[in-house]
């Protein structure tokens, strides 16, 4: 199911809740506002990704993963050094 189809299902469910219990309308309005902001964010992401080739997106993703793994490895090495001192 696509993101937009999921958002549409959520919107239909939220409007059904509002008709059943008017006291929950504030919750429904906040949920709808959140859906709108998420939809705007996702559409902006999709628009920005269209400008990059699929290969470029994969390369950028791999570079981000490498940076995260390097940072985690350095933290793990520090923790290992601390643990070796105690053992």
Secondary structure, DSSP 8 states (H G I E B T S, - for coil): --HHHHHHHHHHHHHHHHHH-GGGHHHHHHHHHHHHHHHHHHHHHHHHHHTS-HHHHHHHHHHHHHHHHHHHHHHHHHHHHHHHHH-
